[in-house]
């Protein structure tokens, strides 16, 4: 499989497949394809994993696209302005926030996992359930705004505004802490909580939280 990231504002990834190669995505992720692509829809991983995906913001059913001819092309598009980020999944994989998954090779699997701490799920902005990408192969993530990557050393701490964490390696510890000081809470404009990431491991961040952006647009409409 070869891929090209196309576009800047609302990008897509176009994949060129060898005969017999296959990609999968959530329902509605495909935006165009050449001739020679066969589509099959199923509840990937069975009923349990399908229901888990529903709670992470993904669809219950996954669409699978298989090349029946050499060099067939298929493109998958992001849903909001931002970036499409290619990640090579191997070994322990990658933990992602809900809604971050765009598409992947069939050799990459996807399942829902629960956050270990109640507070992290309740206040962390990523929800109680995250996604675990594992296996071997290429996967593609949706990022709101631009992507920022950090490689944390052992014990290194990075505090992030809720909702701006896209993904991190399983070696990274994830928890939520309260913003200190009543003045900061009520006047700082950043909310009550920060996501605390502790290394070692890679962290992928996004410069925009589209849910916050949509909330501001809605609030402007209500004021009018």
Buried (B, 14 or more C-beta within 10 A) or exposed (E): EEBEBEEEEEBBBBBBBEEEBBBBBBEEBBBEBBEBBEEEEEBBBEEEBBEBBBEBBBBBBBBBBBBEEEEBBBBBBBBBBBBBBEBEBEEEBBBBBBBBBBBBBBEBBBBBBBBEEEEBBEBBBBBBBBBBBBBEBBBBBBBBBEBBEBEBEEEBEBEBBBBBBBBBBBBBBBBBBEBEEEEEBEEEEEBEBBBBBBBBBBBBBBEBBBBBBEEEEEEEEEEE
